[in-house]
Amino acid sequence: MNPKEFAKRRRQLMRMVGDDGVALLPSAPIRTRSRDVEYRYRQDSDFYYLTGFAEPDAVAVLAPGRDNAEYLLFCRERDRDKERWDGRRAGPDGAVSEHGADDAFPIDDIDDILPGIIESRRRVYYTMGAYADFDTRVTDWINSLRSRGVAAHTPHEFVALDHLLHDMRLYKSRAEISAMRRAARVACAAHRRAMQLARPGLREYELEAEFIHEFRRANARYSYSPIVGGGANACTLHYVDNAAELADGDLVLIDAGCELDYYASDVTRTFPVNGRFSPEQRAVYEIVLEAQLAAIDKTRVGNHWNEPHDAAVRVITRGLKQLGLLQGTLGKLIRDGAYREYFMHRTGHWIGMDVHDVGDYKVGDECRLLEPGMVTTVEPGIYLSAARSVPARFRNIGIRIEDDVAVTRGGPDVLSKALVKDPDEIERLMAA
């Protein structure tokens, strides 16, 4: 991401914070996986959104002012011995020269410096609850200033920073849409690879391995734990064991996306293990595909957030009725939520830096209207388990089709459109 993009975001947030406020953002801490082994570090999304700074043990401070607005960064100092083990650090000098900070200080000096920066501000914008240790430090700083009566304008109000920041993040810039398009392109290539290599007798984890290959060769990583569910496993929404053998005659549902340059993709396709849909599989698949296309068509400027879901529900309910899985009038089945036995999740969610991205779905009690720059998944599904209420020929069919869709003035922009989803095209690809 261009450094100018981060600077633009900081300026926008400082305008909202105002001259008598100060915003504080801590970096994500290092997390232990087991014993002395750490998880691969991934920066906090809010922190990175404003700074582009990927190191731990850092705090960003945005201090607006009419003539002297400042972006300050507290970070680790350079340390030759530690850098031999863990890699280069930017240090305070690099925070200024490489990351656009107006000034930077060693993180070990924060207790001496930061209280003096915030003492003349009326409001502190900070997101409580994300990092308990830093919550305590912020509270201690404020209480110490209040007890000492340092200044007439000692901060007396906490304001949730995420309310402002997450609304900013909901609207993606051109640069962000481009980044998400690249992440979607990598995910599409991985799904295509899996379709071409699938065959009866493989294990689910063997198909998962193809995603690792394709993601890493593009310098991307999983944006969430992948789902590779064959047969009955496709009916478990968050199935992640990925260990069973893929059987001839079954479908396999793969829900796998990548993160590239801090932006996520989230793509799902369902296809026959042996390369050919059975009549029953195709019948259910075509209902889900029709529902997805109807929902995508409703992902337009001015429609409310729930309209894509409503469109998918109508198609799926009608299809289930036609298959004999639901009985009754269409309107009553929808009102009663009868479809939820077989379609039990929402049709989409915001996506961006986080795969389940930030942003409110309602404003007050009303569904939010879709606006340019919003990006959502569109992912209807039908899940027919081995329950006795399901006719034998339809049992253990789980199908979901998911794409990432940007809302634009010109209509829905499917970022993952490079990946086939028409059943005939899937069969041709798998036969090639």
TORZANU-418464 format. One record per residue (C-alpha): x negated, y negated, z. Coordinates in pm, whole numbers. Layout:
TORZANU-418464
       xx       yy       zz
        X        Y        Z
...
END
This chain:
TORZANU-418464
       xx       yy       zz
        0        0        0
     -132     -344      -89
     -243     -545      219
      -15     -826      102
      283     -595      163
      193     -556      531
      133     -932      567
      473    -1007      413
      642     -774      662
      466     -936      956
      571    -1283      842
      931    -1172      804
      939    -1018     1150
      776    -1321     1311
     1043    -1546     1160
     1307    -1329     1328
     1122    -1318     1661
     1094    -1698     1674
      835    -1932     1821
      923    -1855     2183
      895    -1477     2141
      615    -1224     2114
      632     -874     1964
      429     -581     2096
      373     -253     1913
      157       32     2044
        6      297     1819
      105      659     1849
      -99      853     2106
     -305     1159     2021
     -104     1474     2097
     -235     1807     2221
     -123     2114     2029
     -260     2371     2273
     -533     2358     2533
     -805     2135     2382
     -677     2148     2023
     -505     1835     1898
     -243     1789     1630
     -361     1613     1319
     -311     1245     1396
      -22     1062     1235
       34      694     1312
      363      563     1452
      581      457     1159
      681      117     1303
      320       36     1388
      190      141     1046
      474      -40      867
      343     -371     1000
      -31     -307     1016
     -146      -36      776
     -379       62     1062
     -405      440     1103
     -614      473     1421
     -494      569     1771
     -553      361     2086
     -437       36     1931
     -181     -235     2007
      -49     -491     1759
       70     -830     1883
      274    -1068     1670
      279    -1414     1824
      480    -1659     1611
      419    -2032     1621
      498    -2335     1410
      137    -2404     1328
      -56    -2111     1469
      132    -1783     1416
     -107    -1500     1490
     -135    -1130     1426
     -367     -983     1690
     -493     -629     1709
     -642     -447     2006
     -834     -139     1894
    -1125       91     1973
    -1475      -47     1943
    -1729      103     1707
    -1917      389     1877
    -2194      566     1689
    -2185      882     1899
    -1807      925     1895
    -1786      844     1526
    -2023     1135     1459
    -1758     1365     1600
    -1430     1205     1495
    -1507      978     1201
    -1546      609     1138
    -1361      344     1337
    -1273        3     1206
    -1359     -175     1530
    -1241     -531     1600
    -1448     -671     1312
    -1291     -423     1067
     -946     -498     1204
     -995     -855     1086
    -1188     -801      763
    -1010     -484      643
     -665     -498      800
     -573     -865      799
     -569     -935     1172
     -619    -1302     1263
     -820    -1189     1562
     -901     -856     1725
    -1024     -737     2063
    -1147     -415     2222
     -857     -208     2353
    -1031     -183     2691
     -989     -561     2732
     -612     -564     2684
     -527     -604     3055
     -741     -917     3070
     -622    -1077     2747
     -265     -980     2664
      -89    -1116     2975
     -237    -1456     2893
      -95    -1438     2542
      259    -1356     2652
      279    -1572     2964
      420    -1877     2785
      676    -1685     2581
     1039    -1661     2683
     1111    -1328     2519
      914    -1007     2475
     1023     -795     2178
      934     -437     2250
     1088      -94     2195
     1123       77     2530
     1132      456     2555
      898      564     2278
      576      578     2482
      625      597     2858
      268      502     2951
      281      181     2753
      632      105     2885
      480      106     3232
      195     -124     3134
      426     -378     2970
      655     -377     3272
      358     -424     3506
      229     -720     3304
      565     -894     3308
      628     -827     3677
      280     -952     3763
      336    -1277     3573
      675    -1328     3735
      545    -1262     4085
      265    -1509     4037
      494    -1774     3886
      226    -1837     3627
      429    -2065     3405
      774    -2214     3377
      834    -2012     3063
      716    -1678     3193
      904    -1412     2991
     1236    -1330     3149
     1397    -1130     2870
     1316     -802     2697
     1460     -767     2348
     1468     -434     2165
     1224     -473     1878
     1360     -171     1694
     1689     -351     1628
     1509     -603     1406
     1235     -382     1271
     1450      -86     1176
     1688     -305      982
     1386     -434      789
     1270      -81      718
     1613       18      583
     1560     -205      278
     1274      -68       70
     1060     -296     -146
      952     -213     -500
      621      -90     -365
      797      140     -119
     1029      280     -385
      722      350     -601
      556      532     -311
      869      740     -252
      893      819     -622
      536      954     -610
      618     1167     -306
      928     1300     -482
      724     1381     -791
      485     1595     -586
      775     1774     -415
      938     1843     -752
      617     1997     -885
      597     2224     -580
      959     2339     -615
      904     2405     -984
      597     2614     -901
      796     2817     -648
     1075     2886     -898
      829     3011    -1155
      646     3240     -913
      944     3382     -722
     1022     3752     -759
     1171     4033     -551
      933     4174     -292
      757     3849     -207
      776     3723      149
      933     3385      218
      600     3260      351
      436     3343       19
      663     3092     -152
      593     2848      131
      223     2885       53
      283     2752     -297
      413     2429     -143
      101     2395       69
     -108     2441     -245
       81     2183     -448
      106     1929     -166
     -258     1942      -68
     -384     1919     -425
     -199     1584     -438
     -336     1480      -95
       13     1511       55
      140     1707      355
      474     1837      475
      717     1566      580
      900     1828      792
      888     2200      861
      995     2368      535
     1292     2600      506
     1245     2903      281
     1552     3119      338
     1638     3422      128
     1980     3589      137
     2150     3555      476
     1869     3330      603
     1992     3055      370
     2307     3032      585
     2101     2922      888
     2069     2548      837
     1737     2501     1016
     1580     2838      941
     1201     2798      959
     1067     3149     1032
     1003     3201      659
      894     3561      716
     1151     3790      551
     1113     3978      224
     1295     3832      -75
     1541     4087     -210
     1651     4152     -565
     1999     4003     -616
     1967     3741     -340
     1939     3366     -362
     1660     3174     -191
     1717     2825      -52
     1406     2607      -23
     1427     2275      159
     1077     2126      144
      942     1775      100
      610     1604      138
      469     1288      287
      234     1090       67
       82      759      179
      321      753      476
      637      791      263
      853     1103      264
     1042     1310       11
     1316     1559       99
     1423     1799     -175
     1625     2122     -172
     1691     2372     -446
     1858     2714     -439
     1783     2974     -703
     1807     3351     -766
     1509     3555     -654
     1525     3765     -970
     1585     3470    -1201
     1954     3538    -1279
     2262     3413    -1093
     2535     3668    -1030
     2887     3553    -1128
     2975     3492     -761
     2652     3302     -693
     2702     3088    -1002
     3062     3010     -906
     2959     2879     -565
     2651     2704     -705
     2854     2513     -961
     3085     2384     -689
     2788     2252     -489
     2634     2097     -800
     2960     1927     -893
     2988     1797     -537
     2633     1662     -547
     2685     1485     -879
     3009     1332     -749
     2831     1212     -433
     2540     1066     -631
     2786      877     -849
     2926      714     -533
     2579      607     -414
     2630      259     -552
     2603     -101     -436
     2920     -207     -256
     3042      141     -167
     3040      225      201
     2798      478      348
     3059      752      381
     3191      742       23
     2932      991     -113
     3024     1232      167
     3395     1188      101
     3340     1265     -267
     3141     1581     -186
     3401     1698       68
     3681     1666     -186
     3496     1870     -452
     3384     2137     -206
     3726     2175      -46
     3891     2208     -385
     3629     2462     -492
     3664     2671     -177
     4038     2669     -229
     3996     2790     -588
     3769     3072     -468
     4035     3180     -219
     3824     3093       86
     4066     2822      201
     4445     2826      189
     4673     2523      188
     4716     2188       16
     4400     1996      -68
     4496     1687      129
     4578     1877      446
     4264     2092      422
     4054     1775      403
     4239     1604      687
     4207     1913      906
     3837     1952      825
     3891     2311      713
     3584     2286      489
     3359     2254      795
     3358     2632      837
     3147     2646      520
     3008     2289      489
     2923     2169      836
     2673     1885      787
     2672     1536      644
     2597     1478      277
     2292     1262      338
     2067     1053      559
     1836      757      518
     1484      845      408
     1165      641      398
      856      650      617
     1038      906      829
     1227     1187      661
     1527     1102      881
     1461      734      853
     1568      446     1071
     1865      219     1009
     2222      203     1136
     2494      389      948
     2765      164     1088
     2794     -207     1156
     3030     -236     1447
     3294       27     1385
     3271        6     1005
     3060      221      775
     2771       21      636
     2798      -95      276
     2529       34       42
     2287     -234      -78
     1988     -246     -315
     1674     -103     -158
     1844      158       59
     1736      516       -7
     1936      819       99
     1936     1191       45
     2237     1352     -122
     2262     1714       -9
     2596     1894       -2
     2602     2267       58
     2816     2575      103
     2718     2849      347
     2905     3180      331
     2788     3413      604
     2862     3783      648
     3169     3704      860
     3475     3920      801
     3668     3612      687
     3439     3592      382
     3515     3833       96
     3234     4088       56
     3130     3963     -287
     3059     3614     -148
     2878     3712      171
     2527     3583      249
     2540     3312      -16
     2390     2989      115
     2345     2702     -133
     2226     2345      -86
     2113     2101     -354
     1932     1787     -236
     1781     1485     -405
     1647     1149     -290
     1850      860     -431
     1770      489     -429
     2053      239     -436
     1994      -16     -714
     2197     -283     -891
     2187      -65    -1201
     2334      238    -1025
     2193      541     -844
     1823      606     -909
     1746      974     -843
     1381      975     -740
     1361     1355     -762
     1536     1388    -1099
     1235     1561    -1256
     1337     1890    -1091
     1596     2104    -1269
     1921     2192    -1094
     2157     2300    -1371
     2190     2679    -1331
     2114     2749    -1698
     1802     2533    -1679
     1690     2709    -1362
     1724     3047    -1531
     1528     2927    -1834
     1251     2787    -1616
     1223     3110    -1419
     1214     3317    -1737
      938     3108    -1896
END
